[in-house]
Amino acid sequence: MDVPQRKTLLLLVAAGLLVAALTLVSRSTRPPGLPPDAVHRNLTRNGYCAPCHGAGADAPLRDRHPPKDDCLRCHPVAG
């Protein structure tokens, strides 16, 4: 194998590894979906989240959580 072919092969391998790494990182940082339990199963509006996940509730969100009024945008309903 001559030098240009070897460089091309190394470039393709590096590009493949980069794509694989970016895919793994993007999947690991996705927010979790809603649990498939009775409480969350039929959730259709964001307003239903605040009683349990608002400040002072049983399961409040962390302070660093992004905007807290559009839950279903990031957390899909389990199907």
Biopython code that builds the backbone (N, CA, C, O; Angstrom):
import numpy as np
from Bio.PDB.StructureBuilder import StructureBuilder

atoms = [
    (1, "MET", "N", (0.864, -1.175, 0.000)),
    (1, "MET", "CA", (0.000, 0.000, 0.000)),
    (1, "MET", "C", (0.907, 1.234, 0.000)),
    (1, "MET", "O", (1.792, 1.357, 0.847)),
    (2, "ASP", "N", (0.689, 2.132, -0.937)),
    (2, "ASP", "CA", (1.532, 3.323, -1.002)),
    (2, "ASP", "C", (1.035, 4.392, -0.029)),
    (2, "ASP", "O", (-0.042, 4.257, 0.552)),
    (3, "VAL", "N", (1.815, 5.444, 0.143)),
    (3, "VAL", "CA", (1.556, 6.475, 1.151)),
    (3, "VAL", "C", (0.211, 7.179, 0.953)),
    (3, "VAL", "O", (-0.510, 7.337, 1.939)),
    (4, "PRO", "N", (-0.185, 7.620, -0.266)),
    (4, "PRO", "CA", (-1.488, 8.284, -0.405)),
    (4, "PRO", "C", (-2.664, 7.388, -0.013)),
    (4, "PRO", "O", (-3.629, 7.855, 0.592)),
    (5, "GLN", "N", (-2.581, 6.111, -0.356)),
    (5, "GLN", "CA", (-3.669, 5.194, 0.020)),
    (5, "GLN", "C", (-3.731, 5.017, 1.538)),
    (5, "GLN", "O", (-4.812, 4.969, 2.125)),
    (6, "ARG", "N", (-2.567, 4.923, 2.156)),
    (6, "ARG", "CA", (-2.503, 4.752, 3.603)),
    (6, "ARG", "C", (-3.071, 5.987, 4.310)),
    (6, "ARG", "O", (-3.810, 5.855, 5.285)),
    (7, "LYS", "N", (-2.732, 7.177, 3.825)),
    (7, "LYS", "CA", (-3.259, 8.413, 4.412)),
    (7, "LYS", "C", (-4.773, 8.496, 4.244)),
    (7, "LYS", "O", (-5.484, 8.910, 5.159)),
    (8, "THR", "N", (-5.257, 8.101, 3.075)),
    (8, "THR", "CA", (-6.700, 8.111, 2.836)),
    (8, "THR", "C", (-7.403, 7.138, 3.772)),
    (8, "THR", "O", (-8.448, 7.459, 4.339)),
    (9, "LEU", "N", (-6.833, 5.956, 3.933)),
    (9, "LEU", "CA", (-7.418, 4.963, 4.827)),
    (9, "LEU", "C", (-7.430, 5.467, 6.264)),
    (9, "LEU", "O", (-8.430, 5.308, 6.965)),
    (10, "LEU", "N", (-6.335, 6.070, 6.711)),
    (10, "LEU", "CA", (-6.293, 6.619, 8.073)),
    (10, "LEU", "C", (-7.308, 7.739, 8.263)),
    (10, "LEU", "O", (-7.935, 7.840, 9.317)),
    (11, "LEU", "N", (-7.467, 8.574, 7.251)),
    (11, "LEU", "CA", (-8.454, 9.653, 7.322)),
    (11, "LEU", "C", (-9.870, 9.093, 7.433)),
    (11, "LEU", "O", (-10.681, 9.586, 8.218)),
    (12, "LEU", "N", (-10.161, 8.064, 6.646)),
    (12, "LEU", "CA", (-11.493, 7.449, 6.711)),
    (12, "LEU", "C", (-11.744, 6.791, 8.068)),
    (12, "LEU", "O", (-12.843, 6.890, 8.613)),
    (13, "VAL", "N", (-10.743, 6.130, 8.606)),
    (13, "VAL", "CA", (-10.885, 5.500, 9.927)),
    (13, "VAL", "C", (-11.093, 6.572, 10.994)),
    (13, "VAL", "O", (-11.948, 6.416, 11.865)),
    (14, "ALA", "N", (-10.324, 7.656, 10.937)),
    (14, "ALA", "CA", (-10.472, 8.741, 11.908)),
    (14, "ALA", "C", (-11.855, 9.377, 11.799)),
    (14, "ALA", "O", (-12.480, 9.668, 12.819)),
    (15, "ALA", "N", (-12.339, 9.594, 10.585)),
    (15, "ALA", "CA", (-13.671, 10.172, 10.395)),
    (15, "ALA", "C", (-14.743, 9.233, 10.955)),
    (15, "ALA", "O", (-15.694, 9.692, 11.586)),
    (16, "GLY", "N", (-14.600, 7.945, 10.734)),
    (16, "GLY", "CA", (-15.559, 6.976, 11.264)),
    (16, "GLY", "C", (-15.574, 6.967, 12.783)),
    (16, "GLY", "O", (-16.638, 6.902, 13.399)),
    (17, "LEU", "N", (-14.396, 7.032, 13.386)),
    (17, "LEU", "CA", (-14.321, 7.072, 14.849)),
    (17, "LEU", "C", (-14.939, 8.351, 15.400)),
    (17, "LEU", "O", (-15.612, 8.326, 16.430)),
    (18, "LEU", "N", (-14.714, 9.456, 14.721)),
    (18, "LEU", "CA", (-15.305, 10.724, 15.152)),
    (18, "LEU", "C", (-16.829, 10.665, 15.094)),
    (18, "LEU", "O", (-17.504, 11.105, 16.024)),
    (19, "VAL", "N", (-17.367, 10.130, 14.016)),
    (19, "VAL", "CA", (-18.825, 9.999, 13.881)),
    (19, "VAL", "C", (-19.372, 9.088, 14.985)),
    (19, "VAL", "O", (-20.397, 9.398, 15.593)),
    (20, "ALA", "N", (-18.698, 7.978, 15.243)),
    (20, "ALA", "CA", (-19.150, 7.056, 16.295)),
    (20, "ALA", "C", (-19.123, 7.731, 17.665)),
    (20, "ALA", "O", (-20.061, 7.583, 18.449)),
    (21, "ALA", "N", (-18.055, 8.470, 17.955)),
    (21, "ALA", "CA", (-17.952, 9.149, 19.244)),
    (21, "ALA", "C", (-19.037, 10.211, 19.402)),
    (21, "ALA", "O", (-19.647, 10.315, 20.466)),
    (22, "LEU", "N", (-19.281, 10.990, 18.368)),
    (22, "LEU", "CA", (-20.320, 12.016, 18.448)),
    (22, "LEU", "C", (-21.702, 11.403, 18.613)),
    (22, "LEU", "O", (-22.543, 11.953, 19.324)),
    (23, "THR", "N", (-21.944, 10.280, 17.970)),
    (23, "THR", "CA", (-23.230, 9.592, 18.112)),
    (23, "THR", "C", (-23.421, 9.119, 19.552)),
    (23, "THR", "O", (-24.495, 9.295, 20.127)),
    (24, "LEU", "N", (-22.396, 8.527, 20.127)),
    (24, "LEU", "CA", (-22.499, 8.062, 21.520)),
    (24, "LEU", "C", (-22.725, 9.213, 22.484)),
    (24, "LEU", "O", (-23.540, 9.099, 23.400)),
    (25, "VAL", "N", (-22.025, 10.309, 22.297)),
    (25, "VAL", "CA", (-22.177, 11.465, 23.184)),
    (25, "VAL", "C", (-23.575, 12.049, 23.065)),
    (25, "VAL", "O", (-24.186, 12.396, 24.076)),
    (26, "SER", "N", (-24.091, 12.164, 21.848)),
    (26, "SER", "CA", (-25.414, 12.761, 21.683)),
    (26, "SER", "C", (-26.502, 11.886, 22.290)),
    (26, "SER", "O", (-27.491, 12.404, 22.809)),
    (27, "ARG", "N", (-26.336, 10.589, 22.233)),
    (27, "ARG", "CA", (-27.337, 9.697, 22.826)),
    (27, "ARG", "C", (-27.275, 9.701, 24.343)),
    (27, "ARG", "O", (-28.304, 9.537, 24.999)),
    (28, "SER", "N", (-26.111, 9.881, 24.906)),
    (28, "SER", "CA", (-25.985, 9.826, 26.362)),
    (28, "SER", "C", (-26.436, 11.114, 27.028)),
    (28, "SER", "O", (-26.636, 11.134, 28.243)),
    (29, "THR", "N", (-26.602, 12.186, 26.273)),
    (29, "THR", "CA", (-27.007, 13.446, 26.879)),
    (29, "THR", "C", (-28.481, 13.770, 26.647)),
    (29, "THR", "O", (-28.939, 14.854, 27.011)),
    (30, "ARG", "N", (-29.213, 12.860, 26.057)),
    (30, "ARG", "CA", (-30.643, 13.082, 25.853)),
    (30, "ARG", "C", (-31.385, 13.024, 27.181)),
    (30, "ARG", "O", (-31.073, 12.190, 28.031)),
    (31, "PRO", "N", (-32.357, 13.897, 27.363)),
    (31, "PRO", "CA", (-33.152, 13.820, 28.596)),
    (31, "PRO", "C", (-33.996, 12.541, 28.595)),
    (31, "PRO", "O", (-34.389, 12.054, 27.535)),
    (32, "PRO", "N", (-34.267, 12.011, 29.761)),
    (32, "PRO", "CA", (-35.076, 10.786, 29.822)),
    (32, "PRO", "C", (-36.524, 11.067, 29.449)),
    (32, "PRO", "O", (-37.020, 12.181, 29.615)),
    (33, "GLY", "N", (-37.186, 10.048, 28.948)),
    (33, "GLY", "CA", (-38.615, 10.161, 28.677)),
    (33, "GLY", "C", (-39.394, 10.073, 29.984)),
    (33, "GLY", "O", (-38.825, 9.798, 31.040)),
    (34, "LEU", "N", (-40.679, 10.305, 29.903)),
    (34, "LEU", "CA", (-41.515, 10.176, 31.097)),
    (34, "LEU", "C", (-41.647, 8.707, 31.462)),
    (34, "LEU", "O", (-41.667, 7.855, 30.574)),
    (35, "PRO", "N", (-41.736, 8.393, 32.740)),
    (35, "PRO", "CA", (-41.903, 6.990, 33.134)),
    (35, "PRO", "C", (-43.249, 6.457, 32.633)),
    (35, "PRO", "O", (-44.224, 7.206, 32.562)),
    (36, "PRO", "N", (-43.305, 5.186, 32.289)),
    (36, "PRO", "CA", (-44.557, 4.612, 31.776)),
    (36, "PRO", "C", (-45.512, 4.176, 32.887)),
    (36, "PRO", "O", (-46.158, 3.134, 32.770)),
    (37, "ASP", "N", (-45.608, 4.951, 33.951)),
    (37, "ASP", "CA", (-46.505, 4.581, 35.047)),
    (37, "ASP", "C", (-47.866, 5.266, 34.880)),
    (37, "ASP", "O", (-48.056, 6.062, 33.961)),
    (38, "ALA", "N", (-48.786, 4.958, 35.751)),
    (38, "ALA", "CA", (-50.155, 5.478, 35.650)),
    (38, "ALA", "C", (-50.204, 7.001, 35.759)),
    (38, "ALA", "O", (-51.040, 7.636, 35.117)),
    (39, "VAL", "N", (-49.334, 7.585, 36.547)),
    (39, "VAL", "CA", (-49.339, 9.034, 36.740)),
    (39, "VAL", "C", (-48.938, 9.766, 35.452)),
    (39, "VAL", "O", (-49.521, 10.797, 35.117)),
    (40, "HIS", "N", (-47.964, 9.242, 34.747)),
    (40, "HIS", "CA", (-47.420, 9.927, 33.579)),
    (40, "HIS", "C", (-47.981, 9.426, 32.238)),
    (40, "HIS", "O", (-47.791, 10.086, 31.216)),
    (41, "ARG", "N", (-48.650, 8.305, 32.222)),
    (41, "ARG", "CA", (-49.067, 7.653, 30.973)),
    (41, "ARG", "C", (-49.907, 8.549, 30.068)),
    (41, "ARG", "O", (-49.659, 8.595, 28.863)),
    (42, "ASN", "N", (-50.877, 9.251, 30.603)),
    (42, "ASN", "CA", (-51.795, 10.048, 29.787)),
    (42, "ASN", "C", (-51.508, 11.552, 29.865)),
    (42, "ASN", "O", (-52.393, 12.371, 29.618)),
    (43, "LEU", "N", (-50.300, 11.899, 30.201)),
    (43, "LEU", "CA", (-49.924, 13.305, 30.325)),
    (43, "LEU", "C", (-49.919, 13.962, 28.949)),
    (43, "LEU", "O", (-49.259, 13.481, 28.028)),
    (44, "THR", "N", (-50.654, 15.058, 28.814)),
    (44, "THR", "CA", (-50.748, 15.729, 27.513)),
    (44, "THR", "C", (-50.420, 17.211, 27.584)),
    (44, "THR", "O", (-50.213, 17.845, 26.550)),
    (45, "ARG", "N", (-50.370, 17.775, 28.788)),
    (45, "ARG", "CA", (-50.098, 19.214, 28.922)),
    (45, "ARG", "C", (-49.023, 19.444, 29.964)),
    (45, "ARG", "O", (-48.932, 18.716, 30.952)),
    (46, "ASN", "N", (-48.215, 20.458, 29.736)),
    (46, "ASN", "CA", (-47.132, 20.776, 30.657)),
    (46, "ASN", "C", (-47.625, 21.204, 32.032)),
    (46, "ASN", "O", (-46.920, 20.989, 33.019)),
    (47, "GLY", "N", (-48.776, 21.785, 32.132)),
    (47, "GLY", "CA", (-49.289, 22.270, 33.405)),
    (47, "GLY", "C", (-49.489, 21.185, 34.436)),
    (47, "GLY", "O", (-49.545, 21.472, 35.632)),
    (48, "TYR", "N", (-49.599, 19.945, 34.000)),
    (48, "TYR", "CA", (-49.813, 18.842, 34.934)),
    (48, "TYR", "C", (-48.539, 18.461, 35.685)),
    (48, "TYR", "O", (-48.595, 17.684, 36.638)),
    (49, "CYS", "N", (-47.404, 18.993, 35.270)),
    (49, "CYS", "CA", (-46.125, 18.620, 35.880)),
    (49, "CYS", "C", (-45.841, 19.383, 37.178)),
    (49, "CYS", "O", (-45.245, 18.836, 38.107)),
    (50, "ALA", "N", (-46.266, 20.631, 37.236)),
    (50, "ALA", "CA", (-45.911, 21.514, 38.353)),
    (50, "ALA", "C", (-46.322, 20.996, 39.736)),
    (50, "ALA", "O", (-45.543, 21.156, 40.675)),
    (51, "PRO", "N", (-47.488, 20.392, 39.916)),
    (51, "PRO", "CA", (-47.840, 19.955, 41.272)),
    (51, "PRO", "C", (-46.837, 18.985, 41.892)),
    (51, "PRO", "O", (-46.636, 19.001, 43.107)),
    (52, "CYS", "N", (-46.217, 18.157, 41.092)),
    (52, "CYS", "CA", (-45.234, 17.196, 41.618)),
    (52, "CYS", "C", (-43.791, 17.671, 41.471)),
    (52, "CYS", "O", (-42.937, 17.325, 42.288)),
    (53, "HIS", "N", (-43.513, 18.464, 40.428)),
    (53, "HIS", "CA", (-42.132, 18.824, 40.124)),
    (53, "HIS", "C", (-41.817, 20.308, 40.314)),
    (53, "HIS", "O", (-40.725, 20.756, 39.962)),
    (54, "GLY", "N", (-42.753, 21.068, 40.862)),
    (54, "GLY", "CA", (-42.513, 22.486, 41.137)),
    (54, "GLY", "C", (-41.729, 22.669, 42.424)),
    (54, "GLY", "O", (-41.465, 21.702, 43.138)),
    (55, "ALA", "N", (-41.361, 23.891, 42.717)),
    (55, "ALA", "CA", (-40.614, 24.195, 43.944)),
    (55, "ALA", "C", (-41.428, 23.793, 45.167)),
    (55, "ALA", "O", (-42.612, 24.113, 45.263)),
    (56, "GLY", "N", (-40.801, 23.102, 46.087)),
    (56, "GLY", "CA", (-41.456, 22.683, 47.319)),
    (56, "GLY", "C", (-42.336, 21.450, 47.188)),
    (56, "GLY", "O", (-42.949, 21.032, 48.171)),
    (57, "ALA", "N", (-42.414, 20.865, 46.017)),
    (57, "ALA", "CA", (-43.235, 19.660, 45.806)),
    (57, "ALA", "C", (-42.448, 18.405, 46.196)),
    (57, "ALA", "O", (-41.296, 18.492, 46.622)),
    (58, "ASP", "N", (-43.077, 17.255, 46.048)),
    (58, "ASP", "CA", (-42.446, 15.984, 46.424)),
    (58, "ASP", "C", (-41.202, 15.661, 45.590)),
    (58, "ASP", "O", (-40.243, 15.095, 46.114)),
    (59, "ALA", "N", (-41.205, 16.007, 44.314)),
    (59, "ALA", "CA", (-40.086, 15.692, 43.418)),
    (59, "ALA", "C", (-39.681, 16.935, 42.626)),
    (59, "ALA", "O", (-39.817, 16.960, 41.402)),
    (60, "PRO", "N", (-39.183, 17.966, 43.315)),
    (60, "PRO", "CA", (-38.859, 19.224, 42.620)),
    (60, "PRO", "C", (-37.675, 19.056, 41.663)),
    (60, "PRO", "O", (-36.816, 18.195, 41.849)),
    (61, "LEU", "N", (-37.659, 19.907, 40.636)),
    (61, "LEU", "CA", (-36.554, 19.898, 39.687)),
    (61, "LEU", "C", (-35.362, 20.622, 40.292)),
    (61, "LEU", "O", (-35.523, 21.478, 41.162)),
    (62, "ARG", "N", (-34.174, 20.280, 39.835)),
    (62, "ARG", "CA", (-32.961, 20.948, 40.315)),
    (62, "ARG", "C", (-32.949, 22.400, 39.847)),
    (62, "ARG", "O", (-33.592, 22.748, 38.857)),
    (63, "ASP", "N", (-32.225, 23.228, 40.554)),
    (63, "ASP", "CA", (-32.125, 24.644, 40.196)),
    (63, "ASP", "C", (-31.532, 24.848, 38.814)),
    (63, "ASP", "O", (-31.924, 25.777, 38.109)),
    (64, "ARG", "N", (-30.596, 24.000, 38.412)),
    (64, "ARG", "CA", (-29.936, 24.178, 37.120)),
    (64, "ARG", "C", (-30.704, 23.563, 35.953)),
    (64, "ARG", "O", (-30.229, 23.595, 34.817)),
    (65, "HIS", "N", (-31.884, 23.006, 36.218)),
    (65, "HIS", "CA", (-32.716, 22.445, 35.150)),
    (65, "HIS", "C", (-33.105, 23.570, 34.192)),
    (65, "HIS", "O", (-33.445, 24.667, 34.636)),
    (66, "PRO", "N", (-33.061, 23.312, 32.879)),
    (66, "PRO", "CA", (-33.447, 24.350, 31.908)),
    (66, "PRO", "C", (-34.899, 24.783, 32.100)),
    (66, "PRO", "O", (-35.557, 24.284, 33.013)),
    (67, "PRO", "N", (-35.418, 25.681, 31.284)),
    (67, "PRO", "CA", (-36.784, 26.204, 31.484)),
    (67, "PRO", "C", (-37.762, 25.121, 31.934)),
    (67, "PRO", "O", (-37.859, 24.045, 31.344)),
    (68, "LYS", "N", (-38.468, 25.448, 32.985)),
    (68, "LYS", "CA", (-39.292, 24.441, 33.664)),
    (68, "LYS", "C", (-40.761, 24.459, 33.257)),
    (68, "LYS", "O", (-41.596, 23.876, 33.948)),
    (69, "ASP", "N", (-41.087, 25.110, 32.159)),
    (69, "ASP", "CA", (-42.501, 25.209, 31.788)),
    (69, "ASP", "C", (-42.826, 24.545, 30.453)),
    (69, "ASP", "O", (-43.924, 24.733, 29.929)),
    (70, "ASP", "N", (-41.895, 23.774, 29.892)),
    (70, "ASP", "CA", (-42.123, 23.108, 28.616)),
    (70, "ASP", "C", (-41.602, 21.676, 28.672)),
    (70, "ASP", "O", (-40.785, 21.269, 27.847)),
    (71, "CYS", "N", (-42.077, 20.930, 29.639)),
    (71, "CYS", "CA", (-41.553, 19.592, 29.941)),
    (71, "CYS", "C", (-41.630, 18.627, 28.757)),
    (71, "CYS", "O", (-40.675, 17.903, 28.475)),
    (72, "LEU", "N", (-42.765, 18.624, 28.073)),
    (72, "LEU", "CA", (-42.983, 17.630, 27.033)),
    (72, "LEU", "C", (-42.133, 17.867, 25.776)),
    (72, "LEU", "O", (-42.070, 17.000, 24.904)),
    (73, "ARG", "N", (-41.499, 18.998, 25.679)),
    (73, "ARG", "CA", (-40.606, 19.248, 24.546)),
    (73, "ARG", "C", (-39.397, 18.329, 24.618)),
    (73, "ARG", "O", (-38.977, 17.779, 23.600)),
    (74, "CYS", "N", (-38.839, 18.157, 25.799)),
    (74, "CYS", "CA", (-37.637, 17.337, 25.974)),
    (74, "CYS", "C", (-37.916, 15.925, 26.498)),
    (74, "CYS", "O", (-37.181, 14.986, 26.190)),
    (75, "HIS", "N", (-38.972, 15.783, 27.285)),
    (75, "HIS", "CA", (-39.287, 14.508, 27.907)),
    (75, "HIS", "C", (-40.523, 13.914, 27.238)),
    (75, "HIS", "O", (-41.647, 14.241, 27.617)),
    (76, "PRO", "N", (-40.325, 13.041, 26.246)),
    (76, "PRO", "CA", (-41.479, 12.490, 25.531)),
    (76, "PRO", "C", (-42.293, 11.521, 26.380)),
    (76, "PRO", "O", (-41.772, 10.876, 27.290)),
    (77, "VAL", "N", (-43.558, 11.437, 26.068)),
    (77, "VAL", "CA", (-44.444, 10.489, 26.734)),
    (77, "VAL", "C", (-44.094, 9.100, 26.237)),
    (77, "VAL", "O", (-43.975, 8.880, 25.032)),
    (78, "ALA", "N", (-43.926, 8.154, 27.164)),
    (78, "ALA", "CA", (-43.603, 6.769, 26.790)),
    (78, "ALA", "C", (-44.787, 6.164, 26.049)),
    (78, "ALA", "O", (-45.941, 6.360, 26.431)),
    (79, "GLY", "N", (-44.496, 5.445, 25.011)),
    (79, "GLY", "CA", (-45.576, 4.877, 24.210)),
    (79, "GLY", "C", (-45.551, 3.459, 24.158)),
    (79, "GLY", "O", (-46.406, 2.850, 23.515)),
]
sb = StructureBuilder()
sb.init_structure("model")
sb.init_model(0)
sb.init_chain("A")
sb.init_seg("    ")
for serial, (resi, resn, name, xyz) in enumerate(atoms, 1):
    if name == "N":
        sb.init_residue(resn, " ", resi, " ")
    sb.init_atom(name, np.array(xyz, "f"), 0.0, 1.0, " ", f" {name:<3s}", serial, name[0])
structure = sb.get_structure()
